[in-house]
């Protein structure tokens, strides 16, 4: 049986499909959860360039976030 591997959101390339595994960061985790980033939620990485903010689609909403925030979101990749 394969165990799912997790990585931080900032490591996924544009076009990746994933689901949220866990949130790190105390008060930041609460803020991210309030935005809809809760464990088990699917997301799509719309844009992840080598610098600048990431753009993700979560629950039919586009969210832009900084690299530091994205590094605190652990995800499990589910597609390309």
Long-range contacts (C-beta under 8 A, 24 or more apart in sequence): 4-76, 5-76, 5-77, 6-74, 6-75, 6-76, 7-74, 7-75, 7-77, 8-70, 8-71, 8-72, 8-73, 8-74, 8-75, 9-43, 9-45, 9-54, 9-56, 9-70, 9-71, 9-73, 9-74, 9-75, 10-48, 10-54, 10-67, 10-70, 10-71, 12-45, 12-48, 12-75, 12-77, 13-45, 13-48, 14-45, 14-46, 14-47, 14-48, 14-49, 15-44, 15-45, 15-80, 16-44, 16-45, 16-48, 16-77, 16-79, 16-80, 17-42, 17-43, 17-44, 17-77, 17-78, 17-79, 17-80, 18-42, 18-43, 18-44, 18-45, 18-75, 18-76, 18-77, 18-78, 18-79, 19-43, 19-75, 19-76, 19-78, 20-73, 20-74, 20-75, 21-74, 21-75, 21-76, 22-74, 23-72, 23-73, 23-74, 24-72, 24-73, 24-74, 25-72, 28-69, 28-72, 29-72, 32-69, 32-72, 32-73, 35-63, 36-61, 36-63, 37-63, 37-73, 42-78, 43-75
